[in-house]
C-alpha cells in the first residue's frame, strides 16, 4: 500500500513500476488520513469467502472489476507448457478477490450474456498481448452451453476471434454434465467450430463419463477429468480406476486428456503413469494474472515437482 500525497511523483513512479511487474497494489492512501480511511484501504486485501449477499454481476461489469487469470496446462512427460485456461475473477474494492461462484448470474439473468462476452473479449485481447510481448500460447476459455445455443452469441464469438497468422484457435471448455444433457447441440457446436478455429473440451467430467461410451460421433478434442476424481487418486483405488477408464475412453475417440486439480507429486506421478496427456493444478501453478503468467510460466522452464 502506497501512503503519501496523491499527486506525488514518487508515488506515481512506484505505482508504474508495480504495474509493470504485475503486482497488485492498493489505492494510494493520501495523507493526512483518518482511521476509517486506513480501515477501508486495508479491507481491499482481505478476500471474503462468502459474500452476503452475492456480488451483483451488473455492477462488476459496469465498474470494470472483472479480470481473467490464467492457469498453466502442463505436458505430463515433456514438462512443457501446453496452454492456459482463462478463469474469471472479480477484484472488488472492499471484498478483495471474489470467486466466480458469488457473482456468476443464472442463465436467465440479463447480464449472463455480457459476462460471457467479457470473457471472449478479454481472452482475445490477452492473446494478442501474449503474441506481441511473450510468444504464442493456446488459450482455453469457459463458456456455458446456454450461451452457445444462441445463434447470435456464436456469431459474436466468431467475429471477435483474432485475425492473425499466428492464431491457431481457442478451446472452449463446457461442463461435462451440460454436454451430456445437451449432447446433440454440443456435437453440432463442436463440428461447426472446426471451420472457425474453435475446439470444444469436455470439462469437469466425473462419474457420468459412461454416458459417452459408444458414441458414433465424438467431435470433442479434449476431456478434462474432474478434480474430485484426480485428487487423492494415488491412494484411492476406485478413483484411479475411474481415471483410467476415462483416459481409455478419450483414447478410443482420439481425444487428449487433462487431469485437473493435481496438487501432490504422488497424484501427478499416478496420472502420468495412467497415460494422461496434460495436468493442471496447484502443483504446477495457481491461476494468476496475465503479466505474472507470462513472466513465471512462459519465460522459465517447468521443473519436476518435489
C-alpha positions as CSV (number, residue, x, y, z in Angstrom):
1,X,0.0,0.0,0.0
2,X,1.3,3.4,-1.0
3,X,1.0,6.2,1.5
4,X,1.6,9.8,0.7
5,X,0.4,12.8,-1.3
6,X,-2.0,11.7,-4.0
7,X,-0.1,13.5,-6.8
8,X,3.4,12.8,-5.6
9,X,5.9,12.0,-8.4
10,X,7.4,9.3,-6.2
11,X,4.0,7.6,-5.6
12,X,3.4,7.7,-9.4
13,X,6.8,6.1,-10.2
14,X,6.4,3.3,-7.6
15,X,2.9,2.6,-8.9
16,X,4.2,2.5,-12.5
17,X,6.9,0.0,-11.5
18,X,4.5,-2.2,-9.6
19,X,2.1,-2.4,-12.6
20,X,4.9,-3.2,-14.9
21,X,5.8,-6.2,-12.6
22,X,2.2,-7.3,-12.5
23,X,2.0,-6.6,-8.7
24,X,-1.4,-5.8,-7.2
25,X,-1.3,-2.7,-5.0
26,X,-3.9,-0.9,-3.0
27,X,-5.2,2.6,-3.9
28,X,-2.9,5.3,-2.6
29,X,-3.8,6.3,1.0
30,X,-3.5,10.0,0.8
31,X,-2.0,11.9,3.7
32,X,-3.3,13.0,6.1
33,X,-5.8,10.2,6.6
34,X,-8.4,9.2,9.2
35,X,-8.7,5.8,10.8
36,X,-11.7,4.9,8.7
37,X,-9.7,5.7,5.6
38,X,-7.0,3.3,6.7
39,X,-9.5,0.6,7.6
40,X,-11.2,0.8,4.2
41,X,-7.9,0.6,2.3
42,X,-6.7,-2.5,4.2
43,X,-10.1,-4.2,3.7
44,X,-9.4,-4.4,0.0
45,X,-6.7,-7.0,0.7
46,X,-9.0,-9.2,2.8
47,X,-10.8,-11.7,0.5
48,X,-14.1,-12.9,1.7
49,X,-15.2,-16.5,1.1
50,X,-18.9,-16.0,1.2
51,X,-20.1,-12.5,0.3
52,X,-23.6,-11.9,1.6
53,X,-25.5,-11.0,-0.5
54,X,-23.7,-12.3,-3.6
55,X,-21.9,-9.5,-5.6
56,X,-24.0,-8.1,-8.4
57,X,-22.6,-9.1,-11.8
58,X,-24.1,-5.9,-13.5
59,X,-22.2,-3.7,-11.0
60,X,-19.0,-5.7,-11.6
61,X,-19.2,-5.3,-15.3
62,X,-20.0,-1.5,-15.1
63,X,-17.2,-0.9,-12.6
64,X,-14.6,-2.8,-14.5
65,X,-13.8,-5.2,-11.6
66,X,-13.6,-8.3,-13.7
67,X,-10.3,-9.9,-14.7
68,X,-9.1,-13.1,-16.4
69,X,-6.5,-15.1,-14.6
70,X,-4.5,-17.9,-16.3
71,X,-3.6,-21.4,-15.0
72,X,-1.0,-23.4,-16.9
73,X,-1.7,-26.8,-18.6
74,X,1.5,-28.9,-18.5
75,X,2.5,-31.9,-20.6
76,X,2.9,-34.8,-18.3
77,X,6.1,-36.3,-19.9
78,X,7.8,-33.3,-21.5
79,X,7.0,-31.0,-18.6
80,X,6.4,-28.2,-21.1
81,X,3.7,-25.5,-21.1
82,X,0.9,-26.7,-23.4
83,X,-1.6,-23.9,-22.8
84,X,-3.5,-21.9,-20.3
85,X,-7.1,-21.9,-19.0
86,X,-8.6,-18.4,-18.6
87,X,-10.5,-18.2,-15.3
88,X,-12.7,-15.2,-14.5
89,X,-12.2,-13.3,-11.2
90,X,-13.5,-10.2,-9.6
91,X,-11.3,-7.6,-7.9
92,X,-13.8,-5.9,-5.6
93,X,-12.7,-2.7,-4.0
94,X,-13.8,-3.9,-0.5
95,X,-14.1,-7.6,-0.6
96,X,-10.8,-8.3,-2.5
97,X,-10.7,-11.2,-4.9
98,X,-14.1,-12.8,-5.3
99,X,-14.6,-16.3,-6.7
100,X,-17.0,-16.8,-9.6
101,X,-19.5,-18.8,-7.5
102,X,-20.5,-15.5,-5.9
103,X,-21.1,-13.4,-9.0
104,X,-21.8,-15.6,-12.0
105,X,-25.5,-15.0,-12.9
106,X,-28.1,-17.6,-13.8
107,X,-28.8,-18.4,-17.5
108,X,-31.9,-16.3,-17.4
109,X,-30.2,-13.2,-16.0
110,X,-29.9,-10.3,-18.5
111,X,-26.2,-9.9,-17.6
112,X,-25.4,-13.5,-18.3
113,X,-24.7,-12.6,-21.9
114,X,-22.5,-9.7,-21.0
115,X,-20.3,-11.8,-18.7
116,X,-19.7,-14.3,-21.4
117,X,-18.9,-11.5,-23.9
118,X,-16.4,-10.1,-21.4
119,X,-14.6,-13.5,-21.3
120,X,-14.3,-13.6,-25.1
121,X,-13.2,-10.0,-25.5
122,X,-10.6,-10.2,-22.7
123,X,-9.2,-13.5,-23.8
124,X,-8.8,-12.2,-27.3
125,X,-7.0,-9.0,-26.0
126,X,-4.8,-11.1,-23.8
127,X,-3.9,-13.5,-26.6
128,X,-2.8,-10.5,-28.7
129,X,-0.7,-9.3,-25.8
130,X,0.9,-12.7,-25.3
131,X,1.8,-12.9,-29.0
132,X,3.2,-9.4,-29.2
133,X,5.2,-9.4,-26.0
134,X,5.9,-13.0,-25.0
135,X,5.0,-15.6,-27.7
136,X,2.1,-17.7,-28.7
137,X,0.1,-19.6,-26.1
138,X,-3.0,-21.8,-26.6
139,X,-5.9,-20.3,-24.5
140,X,-8.9,-22.2,-23.2
141,X,-12.0,-20.3,-22.1
142,X,-15.1,-21.4,-20.2
143,X,-18.4,-20.7,-21.8
144,X,-21.8,-22.1,-20.8
145,X,-23.7,-24.2,-23.3
146,X,-26.7,-21.8,-22.8
147,X,-24.6,-19.0,-24.4
148,X,-23.5,-21.2,-27.3
149,X,-27.0,-22.4,-28.2
150,X,-27.8,-18.8,-29.2
151,X,-27.0,-18.2,-32.9
152,X,-26.3,-14.5,-32.4
153,X,-23.9,-15.4,-29.5
154,X,-22.0,-17.9,-31.6
155,X,-21.8,-15.3,-34.4
156,X,-20.4,-12.8,-31.9
157,X,-17.8,-15.3,-30.8
158,X,-16.6,-15.9,-34.3
159,X,-16.4,-12.1,-35.0
160,X,-14.2,-11.4,-32.1
161,X,-11.6,-14.1,-32.9
162,X,-8.1,-12.7,-33.8
163,X,-7.5,-12.3,-37.5
164,X,-3.8,-13.1,-37.1
165,X,-1.5,-15.6,-38.9
166,X,-0.3,-16.9,-35.5
167,X,-3.8,-17.6,-34.2
168,X,-4.5,-21.4,-34.1
169,X,-7.8,-21.0,-32.3
170,X,-9.4,-21.1,-28.9
171,X,-10.5,-24.1,-26.9
172,X,-13.9,-23.7,-25.3
173,X,-14.5,-25.7,-22.1
174,X,-18.1,-26.8,-21.5
175,X,-19.1,-28.6,-18.3
176,X,-19.3,-32.3,-18.9
177,X,-22.8,-32.6,-17.4
178,X,-24.1,-29.9,-19.6
179,X,-22.6,-31.6,-22.7
180,X,-24.2,-35.0,-21.8
181,X,-27.6,-33.3,-21.2
182,X,-27.4,-31.4,-24.5
183,X,-25.3,-33.9,-26.5
184,X,-26.8,-33.3,-29.9
185,X,-26.4,-29.5,-29.5
186,X,-22.9,-29.8,-28.2
187,X,-21.8,-32.0,-31.1
188,X,-23.2,-29.6,-33.6
189,X,-21.3,-26.7,-31.9
190,X,-18.1,-28.7,-32.0
191,X,-18.5,-29.7,-35.6
192,X,-19.3,-26.1,-36.8
193,X,-16.5,-24.7,-34.7
194,X,-13.8,-26.7,-36.5
195,X,-14.2,-24.4,-39.5
196,X,-13.7,-21.3,-37.3
197,X,-10.7,-22.4,-35.3
198,X,-12.9,-23.3,-32.3
199,X,-12.4,-26.6,-30.5
200,X,-14.6,-28.0,-27.7
201,X,-13.3,-29.5,-24.5
202,X,-15.5,-31.6,-22.1
203,X,-14.7,-30.0,-18.7
204,X,-15.0,-31.5,-15.2
205,X,-16.0,-34.9,-16.4
206,X,-16.7,-37.3,-13.5
207,X,-18.9,-40.2,-12.6
208,X,-21.2,-39.5,-15.6
209,X,-18.3,-40.4,-18.1
210,X,-20.0,-43.7,-19.0
211,X,-22.8,-41.8,-20.8
212,X,-20.2,-41.0,-23.5
213,X,-19.4,-44.6,-24.2
214,X,-20.3,-46.0,-27.7
215,X,-21.0,-42.7,-29.4
216,X,-20.7,-42.8,-33.2
217,X,-19.5,-39.2,-33.4
218,X,-17.1,-37.6,-31.0
219,X,-16.0,-34.1,-32.3
220,X,-14.6,-33.0,-29.0
221,X,-10.8,-32.5,-28.8
222,X,-10.3,-32.9,-25.1
223,X,-11.6,-34.5,-21.9
224,X,-10.7,-32.9,-18.6
225,X,-11.2,-35.2,-15.6
226,X,-12.8,-33.6,-12.6
227,X,-10.5,-32.7,-9.7
228,X,-12.7,-34.8,-7.4
229,X,-11.5,-37.9,-9.1
230,X,-7.9,-36.8,-9.6
231,X,-7.3,-35.5,-6.1
232,X,-6.0,-38.4,-4.0
233,X,-6.1,-40.9,-6.9
234,X,-2.6,-42.1,-6.0
235,X,-4.0,-43.7,-2.8
236,X,-7.6,-44.4,-3.8
237,X,-8.1,-47.5,-5.9
238,X,-11.6,-46.5,-7.1
239,X,-10.6,-43.0,-8.2
240,X,-7.6,-44.4,-10.0
241,X,-9.7,-47.0,-11.8
242,X,-12.2,-44.3,-12.9
243,X,-9.4,-42.1,-14.1
244,X,-8.0,-44.9,-16.2
245,X,-11.4,-45.6,-17.7
246,X,-11.9,-42.0,-18.8
247,X,-8.4,-41.9,-20.3
248,X,-9.2,-45.1,-22.2
249,X,-12.5,-43.5,-23.4
250,X,-10.6,-40.5,-24.7
251,X,-8.0,-42.7,-26.4
252,X,-10.8,-44.6,-28.2
253,X,-12.1,-41.3,-29.6
254,X,-8.7,-39.8,-30.4
255,X,-9.1,-37.0,-27.8
256,X,-6.5,-35.8,-25.4
257,X,-6.8,-35.9,-21.6
258,X,-6.2,-33.4,-18.9
259,X,-6.1,-34.3,-15.2
260,X,-7.5,-31.3,-13.2
261,X,-6.7,-30.5,-9.6
262,X,-3.2,-32.0,-9.4
263,X,-1.8,-30.8,-6.1
264,X,0.6,-33.5,-5.0
265,X,3.6,-35.2,-6.6
266,X,2.0,-38.6,-5.9
267,X,-1.1,-37.8,-7.9
268,X,1.0,-36.3,-10.7
269,X,3.1,-39.5,-11.0
270,X,-0.1,-41.6,-10.9
271,X,-1.9,-39.7,-13.7
272,X,1.3,-39.7,-15.8
273,X,1.6,-43.4,-15.3
274,X,-2.1,-43.8,-16.4
275,X,-1.3,-42.0,-19.7
276,X,-2.8,-38.6,-19.3
277,X,-1.6,-36.1,-21.8
278,X,-1.6,-33.0,-19.6
279,X,-2.1,-31.9,-16.0
280,X,-3.4,-28.8,-14.4
281,X,-3.3,-27.8,-10.7
282,X,-1.6,-26.0,-7.9
283,X,1.4,-28.4,-8.1
284,X,2.5,-26.5,-11.2
285,X,0.8,-23.2,-10.8
286,X,-2.2,-21.4,-9.3
287,X,-4.4,-19.1,-11.5
288,X,-2.5,-15.9,-11.9
289,X,-2.9,-12.5,-13.7
290,X,-1.7,-12.3,-17.3
291,X,1.6,-10.5,-16.6
292,X,2.6,-12.9,-13.9
293,X,1.7,-15.9,-16.0
294,X,3.9,-14.6,-18.9
295,X,6.8,-13.9,-16.5
296,X,6.7,-17.1,-14.5
297,X,5.4,-19.7,-17.0
298,X,6.5,-18.5,-20.5
299,X,10.0,-17.3,-19.6
300,X,11.0,-20.2,-17.4
301,X,11.2,-24.0,-17.8
302,X,8.8,-26.2,-15.9
303,X,10.5,-28.2,-13.1
304,X,9.7,-31.6,-11.9
305,X,7.7,-31.2,-8.7
306,X,9.4,-32.3,-5.4
